[in-house]
């Protein structure tokens, strides 16, 4: 397993599901700006990370470590 930036993993999972940043933000319950910041490198809180994983229908670990 290789570690890459969480923002890159969030972006890849979001794009795989054909969601815009605004759509992801709406599903998670945050602003579009907050979701964009995560993809730019800001670390989401654990609570938000769990919500992102649920919104993208992926295991939480997949947003932290690339297999």
C-alpha angles and dihedrals in degrees: 000000000000126000117231131166116296089225091059091051092048091049093049093049091046093050091046087061094045093241125148121226088253092053092050090048090052092050091049095042099241136109122277087244092058092051091047090051091055090055089047092056109277111133115239119224117259089253091053092043089056090049091049091052091050093046091050093040093233133126112267092237090060088067091054107040130027112225 
